[in-house]
């Protein structure tokens, strides 16, 4: 279970928060609009009417203890940027921020967003690809019970080959790619001879419970 704070409860924030809560996560939502908070308060762990551009608000809710903070503010670019900056200043490890435009996204990255998303753009691109190639299997991450995720290799795996760590037989998890975060290179379907290094990220496919077992052994 993750502790997730979502700031801004428009349509995107609402569906994100309620879906995460239904999946068993601890979800706190924040919005200045009391009507939005009233609509969602029974569908999340905690719902607060507050102004997230105020650093005192973020301090009062101990935002630095969250595993993730998602900033979904869509009505004001200035509020989105200021909130992202304040959340970063509070020491949050991972910040996901929704952007309204490419320039907005670049600013969000500069002020501290770990990841910037463009929901409408991303959905449009996904739909265009599916219409262009109806046989493309782009639904795989959403198959019930399965997940694709990135995982930094545990220290004990460094210097070893994929064949040696044998995740398929040990955990029932498949390495579908390895990403070198320094050189920004992606090795798709690496061979068993690939040697892991500390700049690598494993991209894994497996059932939720198997991936959880692997992460617990980090």
Secondary structure by P-SEA (a helix, b strand, c coil): ccbbbbccccaaaaaaaaaaaaaccbbbbbbccaaaaaacccccccccccccccaaaaaaaccccccbbbbcccccaaaaaaaaaaaaaacccbbbbbbccaaaaaaaaaacccccccaaaaaaaaaaaaaacccccccccccccccccccccccccccccccccccccccccccccccccccccccccccccccccccbbbbccccaaaaaaaaaac
